[in-house]
């Protein structure tokens, strides 16, 4: 009986080790390879295929912002919501290209559903939901926070330098 328990323990330990090694390879080797050249894809949103894949209608304002708004190419800055008192800061790490391959990869990385549009400076991802709202999933608090009720509201936020920059 002890021998069987020993074999079961060894099999469990080996399975856990393989799972950890797979996670390391998946997120430190495969993800960067799948996301390379993302900066080059930023200005060329694939809205029709992304909408078909996600089932979420991408607002024309978001597509237009990806094509023309200079903030889309910026990294490590804050968007400030001036409509609340005190103004709320939303840290942006970088924007995510509007393509199926990028959205799929960021969904796997974050575990969030919806269309990923940006990262924060922590471990969070800004997501476009089917309701049209923008939410931050993850991040420093680990919870989900409503950032803006619509893409238009989100795009109306003011850009500022990130804290500590």
C-alpha positions in Angstrom: 0.0 0.0 0.0 2.8 2.4 0.9 4.5 1.6 -2.5 1.2 2.5 -4.3 0.9 5.8 -2.4 4.6 6.5 -3.2 3.9 6.0 -6.9 0.8 8.2 -6.8 2.7 10.9 -5.0 5.6 10.7 -7.5 3.1 10.8 -10.4 1.4 13.8 -8.9 4.7 15.6 -8.4 5.8 14.9 -11.9 2.5 16.1 -13.3 2.8 19.3 -11.3 6.3 19.8 -12.5 5.3 19.3 -16.1 2.4 21.8 -15.7 4.7 24.4 -14.2 7.2 24.0 -17.0 4.5 24.2 -19.6 3.2 27.5 -18.0 6.7 28.9 -18.0 7.2 28.0 -21.6 3.7 29.1 -22.6 4.0 32.6 -21.1 7.7 33.4 -21.4 8.4 31.9 -24.8 5.2 31.3 -26.8 3.3 34.5 -25.8 6.1 36.9 -26.8 6.5 35.1 -30.1 2.8 35.4 -30.8 2.7 39.1 -29.8 5.9 40.2 -31.7 5.3 43.1 -34.1 2.2 44.2 -32.2 3.4 47.8 -32.4 3.3 47.5 -36.2 -0.3 46.2 -36.1 -1.7 49.0 -33.9 -2.7 51.3 -36.6 -4.4 48.6 -38.7 -7.4 47.4 -36.7 -9.1 44.3 -38.1 -12.5 45.3 -36.7 -14.8 43.1 -38.9 -12.9 39.8 -38.1 -12.6 40.8 -34.5 -16.3 41.5 -34.2 -17.1 38.1 -35.8 -14.7 36.3 -33.6 -15.8 38.0 -30.3 -19.4 38.6 -31.0 -18.9 42.2 -29.8 -19.6 45.1 -32.1 -16.5 47.2 -32.1 -17.6 50.9 -31.9 -16.5 53.0 -34.9 -15.0 55.5 -32.5 -12.6 52.9 -31.3 -11.6 51.9 -34.8 -11.1 55.6 -35.6 -9.0 56.1 -32.5 -6.7 53.2 -33.4 -6.2 54.8 -36.8 -5.7 58.5 -35.8 -5.3 59.0 -32.0 -1.6 59.6 -31.1 -2.2 58.1 -27.6 -2.6 54.6 -29.1 1.1 54.4 -29.8 2.1 55.8 -26.4 3.1 53.6 -23.5 3.3 54.0 -19.8 1.0 57.0 -19.3 -2.3 57.7 -17.5 -5.8 58.5 -18.8 -7.6 60.8 -16.3 -11.3 60.9 -16.0 -12.1 64.6 -15.3 -15.8 63.9 -14.7 -15.3 62.5 -11.2 -14.1 64.3 -8.1 -11.3 63.8 -7.4 -10.2 62.9 -11.0 -9.6 59.2 -11.4 -6.4 58.0 -13.0 -6.2 54.9 -15.2 -2.7 53.8 -15.8 -2.0 52.5 -19.4 0.9 50.2 -20.1 0.3 50.0 -23.8 -2.6 49.5 -26.2 -3.3 46.1 -27.7 -3.9 45.8 -31.5 -7.5 45.1 -32.5 -6.9 41.8 -34.2 -8.1 38.3 -33.4 -4.6 36.8 -32.8 -3.8 39.6 -30.3 -7.2 39.4 -28.6 -6.9 35.6 -28.3 -3.5 35.8 -26.8 -4.4 38.5 -24.3 -7.5 36.6 -23.2 -5.3 33.6 -22.5 -2.8 35.8 -20.6 -5.4 37.6 -18.5 -8.2 35.1 -18.3 -10.7 37.9 -19.1 -13.5 37.7 -21.6 -14.3 40.5 -24.0 -12.0 42.4 -26.4 -8.7 43.4 -24.7 -7.7 46.9 -25.8 -4.9 47.9 -23.4 -2.8 46.8 -20.5 -2.3 48.7 -17.2 1.0 49.1 -15.5 0.4 46.1 -13.3 -1.2 42.8 -14.3 -4.5 44.2 -15.5 -6.1 44.4 -18.9 -8.7 46.9 -20.1 -11.5 45.0 -21.8 -14.3 46.2 -24.1 -17.5 44.3 -23.0 -20.5 43.5 -25.1 -22.4 46.3 -23.3 -19.9 48.8 -24.8 -18.4 49.6 -21.4 -14.6 49.5 -20.7 -13.6 47.5 -17.6 -10.2 46.9 -16.0 -9.8 43.2 -15.1 -7.0 42.3 -12.7 -4.7 45.1 -11.9 -3.3 45.9 -8.6 -6.5 45.2 -6.7 -7.2 42.0 -8.6 -10.9 42.9 -9.0 -12.9 44.1 -11.9 -13.5 47.9 -12.1 -15.7 49.8 -14.5 -13.5 52.4 -16.2 -16.0 54.0 -18.6 -19.6 53.4 -19.6 -18.7 53.7 -23.3 -15.8 53.9 -25.7 -16.6 57.6 -26.3 -16.3 58.4 -22.6 -13.0 56.4 -22.4 -11.6 58.3 -25.4 -12.6 61.5 -23.7 -10.2 61.0 -20.8 -7.1 63.2 -20.7 -3.6 61.8 -21.2 -1.0 62.5 -18.5 2.4 61.3 -17.6 2.4 58.1 -15.5 3.2 58.6 -11.8 6.9 58.2 -11.2 7.8 58.9 -14.8 
